[in-house]
Amino acid sequence: MLYLTVMEAAPYSIYPLGDRALTIELGKAINEPTHEQVIQLYHQLLQNPIPFVTDIIPAYCSISLVYEPVLIHKAHPHLTAFQQISNQLIVRMEQPGKKQFSNRLVQIPVCYTPLLGPDLGEVAGHAGIDVNELIRLHTERTYKVYMIGFLPGFPYMASVNEKLRMPRKASPRQHVPAGSVGIAGEQTGIYPLESPGGWQLIGQTPLLLFDVSEENPCLLQPGDEVIFNPISLAEFHAIKNQLRP
């Protein structure tokens, strides 16, 4: 694989993804300082777009840019599309500017019950605690939304309490209901749509994580912070009925 190191001492690297995209990598591990750099660059690229870039995709430690190689070649015939976009990206990395955005805090109601979280007891048993303690541990933290992926609006959030960390299921379920809250390793996430999935399911939110009728269809965005609030089954159905009459 072609691999470009951006300046010998620079703490990031750029490499191509086929002939229509590239990735800039700022680190190798899940941590807030690295992701803060990712989100800072993401907002900078939104505010000061690179010509011919059609999509910007932030992740845990990286950002991928999708671009139009034919249009780039017409405008800059002496450079490859990868070289042109890389050069523009390096300019922005060398002039990061000041943080000009604020992290949103979003509160998500969750009903923790085996009826909606079929793995609730299994996760509690794996952790050696009862269900009430599991709920307390899962709701006591503020989680960072590191990236959106897998499904439209699916938030990858971290990090859960060490006691609750549990690997994905060896055999994924064929049907996971929309709104299901799960755990996979140190991550917690919410299924925005019904789909197959292998995360350990501990509850469900009545909120819509993805709504095509909204101007911004994804409820959560990279960089958001999330707090889970436990609710009863009756409250779950009341909120769900209000949102889905």
Backbone as JSON, one array per atom type, in Angstrom:
{
  "sequence": "MLYLTVMEAAPYSIYPLGDRALTIELGKAINEPTHEQVIQLYHQLLQNPIPFVTDIIPAYCSISLVYEPVLIHKAHPHLTAFQQISNQLIVRMEQPGKKQFSNRLVQIPVCYTPLLGPDLGEVAGHAGIDVNELIRLHTERTYKVYMIGFLPGFPYMASVNEKLRMPRKASPRQHVPAGSVGIAGEQTGIYPLESPGGWQLIGQTPLLLFDVSEENPCLLQPGDEVIFNPISLAEFHAIKNQLRP",
  "N": [[0.85, -1.19, 0.0], [0.55, 2.21, -0.85], [2.05, 4.68, 1.08], [2.18, 7.68, 2.69], [4.22, 9.67, 4.56], [3.74, 12.59, 6.29], [5.85, 15.07, 6.43], [8.78, 14.57, 8.3], [8.81, 14.74, 11.12], [6.2, 15.02, 11.8], [3.13, 14.36, 13.54], [1.21, 12.83, 12.17], [-0.21, 10.99, 9.4], [-0.79, 10.38, 5.89], [-2.72, 8.51, 3.62], [-3.79, 6.84, 0.59], [-7.18, 5.91, -0.29], [-8.11, 3.84, -2.44], [-8.82, 5.35, -5.64], [-10.31, 7.6, -5.25], [-10.4, 8.72, -2.77], [-8.9, 9.64, 0.4], [-7.14, 9.11, 3.5], [-6.4, 10.78, 6.51], [-4.45, 10.13, 9.23], [-4.32, 10.5, 12.67], [-3.54, 9.23, 14.93], [-3.4, 6.12, 16.84], [-4.97, 4.98, 18.8], [-7.99, 4.83, 20.87], [-8.74, 7.76, 22.26], [-9.42, 10.82, 24.03], [-7.83, 13.24, 23.6], [-6.63, 12.83, 21.02], [-8.93, 12.5, 19.47], [-10.08, 14.97, 19.81], [-8.4, 16.54, 18.24], [-9.06, 15.43, 15.78], [-11.78, 16.23, 15.53], [-11.47, 18.98, 15.6], [-10.04, 19.43, 13.2], [-11.94, 18.43, 11.44], [-14.09, 20.3, 11.7], [-12.74, 22.51, 10.82], [-12.28, 21.86, 8.15], [-14.9, 21.82, 7.27], [-15.56, 24.5, 7.51], [-13.68, 25.71, 5.9], [-13.59, 24.62, 3.07], [-12.0, 22.11, 1.02], [-11.49, 22.35, -2.41], [-13.4, 20.32, -4.65], [-13.72, 18.21, -2.92], [-16.05, 15.9, -1.81], [-17.1, 14.59, 0.39], [-16.66, 14.32, 3.92], [-15.36, 12.38, 6.4], [-15.23, 11.78, 9.65], [-13.5, 9.79, 12.11], [-12.44, 7.6, 14.82], [-9.61, 8.14, 15.13], [-8.93, 9.39, 12.83], [-9.55, 11.04, 9.64], [-11.41, 10.72, 6.7], [-11.39, 11.72, 3.32], [-13.44, 12.17, 0.57], [-13.23, 12.55, -2.93], [-13.38, 14.21, -6.21], [-11.74, 12.88, -8.72], [-11.51, 13.31, -11.54], [-12.33, 15.96, -12.0], [-10.42, 17.27, -10.46], [-8.09, 16.62, -11.82], [-8.5, 17.99, -14.22], [-8.36, 20.63, -13.32], [-5.85, 20.71, -12.15], [-3.58, 19.56, -13.83], [-0.95, 18.66, -13.59], [-0.59, 17.31, -11.27], [-1.41, 14.42, -9.32], [-4.7, 13.46, -8.22], [-4.65, 12.6, -5.57], [-2.24, 13.76, -4.66], [-2.83, 16.49, -4.91], [-5.05, 16.9, -3.15], [-3.87, 16.03, -0.79], [-1.85, 17.97, -0.48], [-3.38, 20.29, -0.01], [-4.58, 19.53, 2.34], [-2.41, 19.31, 4.08], [-1.64, 21.98, 4.27], [-3.75, 22.99, 5.78], [-3.4, 21.51, 8.11], [-1.05, 22.56, 9.06], [-1.82, 25.05, 9.76], [-3.73, 25.15, 12.07], [-5.43, 26.79, 13.59], [-7.75, 28.27, 16.02], [-9.89, 26.61, 18.39], [-13.19, 26.57, 17.39], [-15.7, 25.65, 17.97], [-18.28, 24.12, 19.94], [-18.8, 21.37, 22.13], [-21.72, 19.48, 21.97], [-24.08, 18.56, 24.5], [-25.98, 15.81, 24.94], [-28.88, 14.31, 26.16], [-29.98, 11.06, 26.61], [-32.78, 9.1, 26.97], [-33.14, 5.87, 28.4], [-34.53, 2.65, 28.6], [-33.87, 0.15, 30.73], [-34.3, -3.06, 30.66], [-34.9, -6.6, 30.56], [-36.8, -7.13, 28.61], [-36.36, -5.3, 26.61], [-33.65, -5.16, 26.48], [-32.07, -7.76, 25.88], [-29.62, -8.89, 26.66], [-29.0, -7.99, 29.13], [-28.92, -9.32, 31.67], [-26.88, -11.17, 31.15], [-24.63, -9.56, 30.68], [-24.43, -8.32, 33.17], [-23.9, -10.59, 34.75], [-21.44, -11.35, 33.64], [-19.9, -9.24, 34.5], [-20.02, -9.62, 37.19], [-21.88, -8.4, 38.86], [-25.06, -7.0, 40.02], [-28.12, -6.25, 38.18], [-29.05, -3.66, 38.76], [-26.7, -2.37, 39.59], [-25.29, -2.51, 37.23], [-26.83, -0.79, 35.61], [-26.4, 1.58, 37.0], [-23.62, 1.94, 36.63], [-23.5, 2.18, 33.87], [-24.87, 4.51, 33.4], [-23.57, 6.49, 34.79], [-21.53, 7.8, 33.57], [-20.3, 10.3, 31.24], [-20.41, 10.09, 27.83], [-18.33, 10.19, 24.95], [-19.1, 10.88, 21.59], [-17.5, 9.33, 19.18], [-17.52, 8.6, 16.49], [-19.66, 8.23, 13.58], [-21.18, 5.49, 12.09], [-21.4, 2.28, 10.35], [-24.32, 1.99, 10.33], [-26.64, 4.5, 9.1], [-26.46, 7.16, 11.26], [-25.6, 5.65, 13.46], [-24.07, 5.8, 16.53], [-20.77, 5.57, 17.67], [-19.55, 5.27, 20.8], [-17.52, 6.08, 23.66], [-15.8, 5.92, 26.87], [-16.91, 2.82, 28.22], [-17.42, 1.76, 31.64], [-14.83, -0.26, 33.04], [-15.69, -2.71, 34.13], [-17.92, -3.35, 32.65], [-17.15, -4.01, 30.15], [-17.33, -6.05, 27.37], [-16.98, -8.53, 24.9], [-18.21, -8.54, 21.45], [-21.01, -10.55, 20.38], [-20.5, -13.96, 19.48], [-22.08, -15.02, 17.48], [-23.92, -12.98, 15.57], [-27.1, -11.37, 16.1], [-29.95, -11.69, 13.94], [-31.93, -9.81, 13.84], [-32.06, -6.75, 15.25], [-33.76, -4.47, 17.2], [-34.62, -1.08, 16.32], [-33.18, 1.61, 18.14], [-32.01, 0.11, 20.12], [-29.69, -0.23, 22.75], [-26.32, -0.91, 23.1], [-23.31, -2.77, 24.06], [-19.92, -3.12, 23.2], [-16.88, -4.29, 23.72], [-14.95, -1.61, 24.86], [-16.72, 0.2, 23.97], [-19.92, 1.83, 23.64], [-23.1, 1.9, 22.07], [-25.86, 2.85, 19.87], [-28.41, 1.38, 18.06], [-29.7, 2.76, 15.2], [-31.56, 1.93, 13.35], [-33.59, -0.94, 12.57], [-31.74, -3.89, 12.31], [-29.3, -6.48, 11.5], [-26.99, -7.47, 14.11], [-24.25, -7.59, 16.46], [-23.74, -6.62, 19.01], [-23.77, -6.46, 22.62], [-26.86, -6.3, 24.03], [-28.42, -4.04, 26.17], [-30.52, -2.39, 26.76], [-33.0, 0.0, 25.64], [-33.71, 2.92, 23.73], [-36.38, 5.27, 23.31], [-36.08, 7.31, 21.52], [-35.63, 8.72, 18.21], [-32.9, 7.91, 16.38], [-32.21, 8.29, 13.79], [-33.73, 10.14, 11.34], [-35.29, 10.68, 8.47], [-36.95, 12.75, 7.81], [-36.02, 15.01, 8.97], [-33.94, 17.96, 8.69], [-31.26, 17.66, 9.44], [-30.66, 14.51, 9.59], [-29.43, 12.73, 11.41], [-29.43, 12.17, 14.84], [-27.26, 12.37, 16.59], [-23.86, 13.59, 16.46], [-20.37, 13.37, 15.47], [-18.17, 14.19, 18.12], [-20.1, 15.07, 19.87], [-21.37, 14.88, 23.26], [-22.73, 12.45, 25.44], [-25.25, 11.6, 27.75], [-26.78, 8.97, 29.44], [-30.05, 8.44, 30.58], [-31.88, 6.61, 32.89], [-35.12, 5.18, 32.38], [-38.54, 4.18, 33.06], [-40.44, 1.3, 31.89], [-43.03, 2.08, 31.26], [-42.67, 4.84, 30.85], [-40.98, 4.69, 28.66], [-42.7, 3.65, 26.63], [-44.56, 5.72, 26.55], [-43.07, 7.93, 25.62], [-42.23, 6.91, 23.17], [-44.67, 6.51, 21.84], [-45.45, 9.11, 21.61], [-43.56, 10.14, 19.87], [-43.9, 8.53, 17.67], [-46.68, 8.53, 16.45]],
  "CA": [[0.0, 0.0, 0.0], [1.26, 3.48, -0.85], [1.93, 5.31, 2.39], [2.88, 8.96, 2.68], [4.43, 10.32, 5.84], [3.69, 14.03, 6.08], [6.94, 15.67, 7.19], [9.42, 13.53, 9.1], [8.52, 14.83, 12.55], [4.78, 15.31, 12.0], [2.43, 13.28, 14.23], [0.09, 12.33, 11.38], [0.15, 10.41, 8.11], [-1.83, 10.4, 4.88], [-2.61, 7.43, 2.66], [-4.95, 6.81, -0.3], [-8.22, 4.88, -0.25], [-8.46, 3.73, -3.84], [-8.45, 6.53, -6.45], [-11.29, 8.66, -5.04], [-10.44, 9.14, -1.37], [-7.69, 9.47, 1.2], [-7.32, 9.18, 4.96], [-5.35, 11.34, 7.34], [-4.47, 9.43, 10.51], [-3.7, 11.33, 13.71], [-3.16, 8.39, 16.06], [-3.7, 4.69, 16.72], [-5.76, 4.49, 19.92], [-9.17, 5.59, 21.25], [-8.54, 8.66, 23.39], [-10.04, 12.12, 23.78], [-6.96, 14.25, 22.99], [-6.51, 12.6, 19.58], [-10.21, 12.76, 18.83], [-10.28, 16.43, 19.8], [-7.7, 17.0, 17.04], [-9.88, 15.0, 14.64], [-12.97, 17.08, 15.43], [-11.01, 20.32, 15.26], [-9.75, 19.44, 11.77], [-13.22, 18.21, 10.76], [-14.8, 21.58, 11.64], [-11.95, 23.41, 9.99], [-12.52, 21.48, 6.76], [-16.25, 22.25, 6.95], [-15.57, 25.96, 7.4], [-12.77, 26.1, 4.82], [-13.6, 23.38, 2.28], [-11.04, 21.86, -0.05], [-12.23, 22.18, -3.67], [-13.62, 18.99, -5.25], [-13.99, 17.2, -1.89], [-17.49, 15.7, -1.76], [-17.54, 14.06, 1.68], [-15.66, 14.32, 4.99], [-15.82, 11.32, 7.31], [-14.37, 11.66, 10.84], [-13.54, 8.52, 12.84], [-11.78, 7.68, 16.13], [-8.28, 8.74, 15.08], [-8.65, 9.75, 11.45], [-10.59, 11.62, 8.8], [-11.32, 10.34, 5.3], [-11.94, 12.69, 2.39], [-13.83, 11.63, -0.74], [-13.07, 13.66, -3.87], [-13.66, 13.99, -7.63], [-10.43, 12.88, -9.38], [-11.54, 13.85, -12.91], [-12.37, 17.42, -11.9], [-9.13, 17.71, -9.92], [-7.09, 16.5, -12.9], [-8.72, 19.09, -15.17], [-7.92, 21.88, -12.72], [-4.43, 20.6, -11.79], [-3.14, 18.43, -14.66], [0.42, 18.24, -13.3], [-0.59, 16.58, -10.01], [-2.47, 13.43, -9.15], [-5.74, 13.91, -7.3], [-4.17, 12.33, -4.22], [-1.24, 14.77, -4.31], [-3.47, 17.8, -4.77], [-5.83, 16.95, -1.92], [-2.9, 15.92, 0.31], [-1.2, 19.27, -0.3], [-4.34, 21.18, 0.6], [-4.8, 19.06, 3.71], [-1.2, 19.65, 4.84], [-1.72, 23.42, 4.55], [-4.69, 23.18, 6.88], [-2.82, 20.93, 9.31], [0.01, 23.45, 9.54], [-2.48, 26.26, 10.26], [-4.95, 24.59, 12.67], [-6.33, 27.8, 14.12], [-8.29, 28.07, 17.35], [-11.14, 25.86, 18.48], [-14.31, 27.46, 17.15], [-16.94, 24.91, 18.11], [-18.52, 23.62, 21.3], [-19.36, 20.03, 22.16], [-23.1, 19.4, 22.45], [-24.4, 17.55, 25.49], [-27.29, 15.25, 24.59], [-29.36, 13.34, 27.13], [-30.7, 9.98, 25.94], [-33.5, 8.22, 27.89], [-32.99, 4.45, 28.09], [-35.22, 1.7, 29.46], [-33.04, -1.03, 30.96], [-35.13, -4.2, 31.05], [-34.67, -7.73, 29.66], [-37.74, -7.08, 27.49], [-35.78, -4.44, 25.57], [-32.21, -5.41, 26.49], [-32.01, -9.2, 26.19], [-28.32, -9.31, 27.21], [-28.8, -7.26, 30.38], [-28.5, -10.26, 32.71], [-25.61, -11.78, 30.78], [-23.57, -8.58, 30.9], [-24.3, -8.18, 34.62], [-23.22, -11.78, 35.23], [-20.05, -11.28, 33.2], [-19.23, -8.23, 35.33], [-20.1, -10.02, 38.59], [-22.69, -7.41, 39.57], [-26.48, -7.15, 39.72], [-28.59, -5.38, 37.11], [-29.12, -2.26, 39.23], [-25.35, -1.82, 39.55], [-24.96, -2.33, 35.81], [-27.48, 0.44, 35.17], [-25.7, 2.71, 37.62], [-22.32, 2.11, 36.0], [-23.65, 2.61, 32.48], [-25.45, 5.85, 33.33], [-22.83, 7.47, 35.59], [-20.5, 8.45, 32.76], [-20.61, 11.07, 30.04], [-19.73, 9.41, 26.73], [-17.99, 10.96, 23.76], [-19.42, 10.29, 20.29], [-16.25, 9.37, 18.42], [-17.77, 8.52, 15.06], [-20.93, 7.7, 13.11], [-20.86, 4.5, 11.06], [-22.11, 1.0, 10.28], [-25.64, 2.37, 9.84], [-26.85, 5.95, 9.21], [-26.79, 7.63, 12.6], [-25.13, 4.78, 14.54], [-22.96, 6.47, 17.22], [-19.77, 4.8, 18.42], [-19.24, 6.09, 21.97], [-16.59, 5.46, 24.62], [-15.54, 4.51, 27.11], [-17.72, 2.3, 29.32], [-16.69, 1.28, 32.82], [-14.08, -1.48, 32.75], [-16.46, -3.89, 34.51], [-18.97, -3.63, 31.68], [-16.58, -4.31, 28.83], [-17.64, -7.41, 26.98], [-16.85, -8.62, 23.44], [-19.41, -8.79, 20.66], [-21.47, -11.93, 20.35], [-19.85, -14.8, 18.46], [-23.06, -15.13, 16.4], [-24.79, -11.8, 15.62], [-28.55, -11.52, 15.9], [-30.41, -11.27, 12.62], [-32.82, -8.65, 13.97], [-31.9, -5.91, 16.43], [-34.71, -3.37, 17.05], [-34.13, 0.31, 16.33], [-33.12, 2.19, 19.47], [-31.33, -0.77, 21.06], [-28.43, 0.27, 23.3], [-25.46, -2.07, 23.26], [-21.92, -2.65, 24.48], [-18.95, -3.96, 22.5], [-15.59, -3.86, 24.24], [-15.07, -0.39, 25.66], [-17.66, 1.08, 23.29], [-21.35, 1.68, 23.74], [-23.7, 2.47, 20.88], [-27.31, 2.76, 19.72], [-28.84, 1.02, 16.71], [-30.71, 3.72, 14.75], [-32.52, 1.23, 12.52], [-33.58, -2.39, 12.76], [-30.7, -4.48, 11.48], [-28.5, -7.48, 12.2], [-25.98, -6.85, 14.97], [-23.65, -8.49, 17.43], [-23.41, -5.97, 20.27], [-24.51, -6.93, 23.79], [-27.97, -5.35, 24.17], [-28.76, -3.87, 27.59], [-31.68, -1.53, 26.91], [-33.5, 0.61, 24.4], [-34.2, 4.29, 23.83], [-37.51, 5.54, 22.42], [-35.75, 8.39, 20.6], [-35.24, 8.39, 16.84], [-31.51, 8.27, 16.12], [-32.1, 8.67, 12.38], [-35.05, 10.55, 10.88], [-35.09, 11.29, 7.15], [-37.79, 13.94, 7.67], [-35.31, 16.15, 9.54], [-32.88, 18.54, 7.85], [-30.11, 16.88, 9.86], [-31.35, 13.27, 9.99], [-28.76, 12.02, 12.51], [-29.6, 12.85, 16.13], [-25.94, 12.6, 17.18], [-22.77, 13.9, 15.54], [-19.05, 13.21, 16.1], [-17.81, 15.27, 19.02], [-21.15, 15.24, 20.88], [-21.26, 14.14, 24.51], [-24.01, 11.81, 25.7], [-25.58, 11.06, 29.07], [-27.94, 8.08, 29.43], [-30.94, 8.58, 31.72], [-32.78, 5.45, 32.97], [-36.55, 5.43, 32.46], [-39.34, 2.97, 33.23], [-41.05, 0.77, 30.67], [-44.18, 2.93, 30.96], [-42.14, 6.08, 30.27], [-40.47, 4.33, 27.33], [-43.82, 3.56, 25.69], [-45.19, 7.03, 26.44], [-42.23, 8.75, 24.74], [-42.25, 6.28, 21.84], [-45.97, 6.79, 21.23], [-45.48, 10.55, 21.29], [-42.7, 10.38, 18.7], [-44.37, 7.72, 16.54], [-48.14, 8.41, 16.66]],
  "C": [[0.89, 1.25, 0.0], [1.01, 4.19, 0.46], [2.77, 6.56, 2.4], [3.0, 9.49, 4.08], [4.56, 11.81, 5.61], [4.71, 14.7, 6.99], [7.48, 14.66, 8.2], [8.99, 13.55, 10.55], [7.02, 15.01, 12.84], [4.07, 14.12, 12.62], [1.19, 12.8, 13.47], [0.6, 11.77, 10.06], [-1.05, 10.41, 7.19], [-1.63, 9.23, 3.93], [-3.88, 7.36, 1.82], [-5.91, 5.68, 0.02], [-8.74, 4.71, -1.68], [-8.05, 4.98, -4.59], [-9.41, 7.69, -6.25], [-11.34, 9.16, -3.6], [-9.08, 8.97, -0.73], [-8.06, 9.56, 2.67], [-6.13, 9.87, 5.58], [-5.51, 10.73, 8.73], [-3.68, 10.22, 11.53], [-3.26, 10.52, 14.92], [-3.59, 6.97, 15.82], [-4.68, 4.19, 17.78], [-6.98, 5.39, 20.17], [-8.82, 6.45, 22.47], [-9.05, 10.05, 23.02], [-9.1, 13.15, 23.17], [-6.82, 14.07, 21.48], [-7.82, 12.93, 18.88], [-10.54, 14.25, 18.81], [-9.58, 17.05, 18.59], [-8.5, 16.64, 15.79], [-11.06, 15.94, 14.44], [-12.59, 18.51, 15.08], [-10.74, 20.43, 13.75], [-11.03, 19.27, 10.97], [-13.98, 19.53, 10.61], [-14.05, 22.58, 10.78], [-12.19, 23.14, 8.51], [-13.95, 21.84, 6.33], [-16.31, 23.76, 6.7], [-14.71, 26.46, 6.24], [-12.59, 24.9, 3.89], [-12.46, 23.32, 1.27], [-11.82, 21.64, -1.34], [-12.24, 20.73, -4.14], [-13.73, 17.87, -4.21], [-15.5, 17.11, -1.71], [-17.99, 15.15, -0.43], [-16.36, 14.06, 2.65], [-16.16, 13.38, 6.08], [-14.87, 11.2, 8.5], [-14.57, 10.31, 11.5], [-12.81, 8.71, 14.18], [-10.49, 8.49, 16.06], [-7.96, 9.29, 13.69], [-9.83, 10.47, 10.81], [-10.35, 11.15, 7.37], [-12.0, 11.4, 4.45], [-12.23, 11.99, 1.06], [-13.81, 12.78, -1.73], [-13.34, 13.2, -5.31], [-12.35, 14.03, -8.42], [-10.43, 13.49, -10.79], [-11.52, 15.38, -12.88], [-11.04, 17.98, -11.38], [-8.07, 17.67, -11.02], [-7.25, 17.62, -13.94], [-8.19, 20.41, -14.62], [-6.42, 21.89, -12.42], [-3.81, 19.42, -12.54], [-1.74, 17.9, -14.32], [0.53, 17.48, -11.96], [-1.65, 15.49, -10.04], [-3.51, 14.01, -8.18], [-5.3, 13.73, -5.86], [-3.17, 13.39, -3.78], [-1.88, 16.13, -4.06], [-4.25, 17.91, -3.46], [-4.91, 16.85, -0.7], [-2.25, 17.27, 0.59], [-2.13, 20.26, 0.39], [-4.58, 20.82, 2.06], [-3.61, 19.43, 4.6], [-1.21, 21.14, 5.21], [-2.63, 23.67, 5.74], [-4.16, 22.6, 8.18], [-1.75, 21.85, 9.9], [-0.55, 24.77, 10.06], [-3.8, 25.85, 10.91], [-5.93, 25.62, 13.2], [-6.83, 27.46, 15.51], [-9.59, 27.26, 17.29], [-12.3, 26.82, 18.36], [-15.65, 26.72, 17.2], [-17.07, 24.45, 19.55], [-19.17, 22.25, 21.2], [-20.8, 20.08, 22.7], [-23.22, 18.33, 23.53], [-25.83, 17.09, 25.24], [-27.68, 14.19, 25.62], [-30.28, 12.34, 26.43], [-31.43, 9.14, 26.99], [-33.38, 6.77, 27.45], [-33.78, 3.62, 29.1], [-34.37, 0.44, 29.54], [-33.93, -2.15, 31.51], [-34.84, -5.35, 30.1], [-35.63, -7.76, 28.47], [-37.17, -6.3, 26.31], [-34.27, -4.61, 25.44], [-31.95, -6.86, 26.84], [-30.69, -9.69, 26.77], [-28.03, -8.66, 28.56], [-28.27, -8.19, 31.48], [-27.15, -10.87, 32.42], [-24.44, -10.84, 31.02], [-23.34, -8.38, 32.4], [-23.56, -9.38, 35.21], [-21.75, -11.79, 34.87], [-19.25, -10.32, 34.07], [-19.22, -8.61, 36.81], [-20.88, -9.04, 39.44], [-24.17, -7.69, 39.29], [-26.89, -6.11, 38.67], [-28.64, -3.92, 37.54], [-27.75, -1.6, 39.22], [-24.9, -1.61, 38.12], [-25.56, -1.02, 35.29], [-26.77, 1.67, 35.73], [-24.38, 2.99, 36.92], [-22.45, 2.62, 34.57], [-24.14, 4.05, 32.38], [-24.63, 6.9, 34.09], [-21.82, 8.26, 34.77], [-21.1, 9.32, 31.67], [-19.77, 10.49, 28.91], [-19.47, 10.37, 25.57], [-18.44, 10.19, 22.51], [-18.18, 10.44, 19.41], [-16.5, 9.33, 16.92], [-19.18, 8.0, 14.81], [-20.62, 6.71, 12.0], [-21.72, 3.27, 11.18], [-23.5, 1.19, 9.69], [-25.77, 3.89, 9.91], [-27.27, 6.34, 10.62], [-26.32, 6.75, 13.74], [-23.93, 5.42, 15.23], [-22.05, 5.46, 17.93], [-19.29, 5.69, 19.56], [-18.33, 5.34, 22.92], [-16.33, 6.47, 25.73], [-16.39, 4.05, 28.28], [-16.82, 1.87, 30.48], [-16.03, -0.07, 32.52], [-14.85, -2.75, 33.09], [-17.46, -4.31, 33.44], [-18.43, -4.03, 30.31], [-16.71, -5.79, 28.51], [-17.57, -7.5, 25.46], [-18.2, -8.8, 22.75], [-19.78, -10.26, 20.72], [-20.77, -12.7, 19.23], [-20.76, -14.97, 17.25], [-24.02, -13.95, 16.49], [-26.27, -12.18, 15.48], [-28.91, -11.07, 14.48], [-31.27, -10.01, 12.69], [-32.58, -7.96, 15.32], [-32.84, -4.72, 16.26], [-34.03, -2.0, 17.05], [-34.19, 0.85, 17.75], [-32.4, 1.34, 20.49], [-29.97, -0.2, 21.45], [-27.55, -0.94, 23.6], [-24.07, -1.72, 23.72], [-21.08, -3.59, 23.63], [-17.56, -3.49, 22.91], [-15.77, -2.63, 25.11], [-16.08, 0.59, 25.06], [-19.1, 0.81, 23.72], [-21.97, 2.39, 22.54], [-25.19, 2.24, 20.85], [-27.63, 2.43, 18.27], [-29.93, 1.99, 16.25], [-31.84, 3.09, 13.94], [-32.52, -0.25, 12.88], [-32.57, -3.01, 11.8], [-30.11, -5.69, 12.19], [-27.47, -6.78, 13.09], [-25.5, -7.8, 16.04], [-23.29, -7.86, 18.76], [-24.26, -6.58, 21.39], [-25.59, -5.91, 24.13], [-28.44, -5.28, 25.62], [-29.97, -2.97, 27.8], [-32.09, -0.96, 25.58], [-33.96, 2.04, 24.68], [-35.39, 4.48, 22.9], [-37.21, 6.63, 21.39], [-35.4, 7.87, 19.22], [-33.8, 8.85, 16.63], [-31.3, 8.71, 14.67], [-33.5, 8.92, 11.85], [-34.9, 11.31, 9.57], [-35.94, 12.54, 6.96], [-37.11, 15.19, 8.21], [-34.23, 16.66, 8.58], [-31.54, 17.88, 8.15], [-30.63, 15.55, 10.41], [-30.73, 12.52, 11.15], [-28.9, 12.81, 13.8], [-28.25, 13.25, 16.72], [-24.9, 12.82, 16.09], [-21.43, 13.65, 16.23], [-18.68, 14.43, 16.92], [-18.87, 15.54, 20.08], [-20.8, 14.46, 22.14], [-22.65, 13.67, 24.91], [-24.1, 11.34, 27.15], [-26.82, 10.19, 28.91], [-28.73, 8.26, 30.72], [-31.89, 7.39, 31.78], [-34.24, 5.87, 33.11], [-37.28, 4.1, 32.62], [-39.89, 2.5, 31.89], [-42.26, 1.6, 30.27], [-43.74, 4.25, 30.33], [-41.61, 5.83, 28.86], [-41.6, 4.34, 26.31], [-44.5, 4.91, 25.49], [-44.4, 7.92, 25.47], [-42.29, 8.21, 23.32], [-43.56, 6.58, 21.12], [-46.09, 8.25, 20.83], [-44.68, 10.84, 20.04], [-43.19, 9.64, 17.46], [-45.87, 7.49, 16.7], [-48.76, 7.39, 15.7]]
}
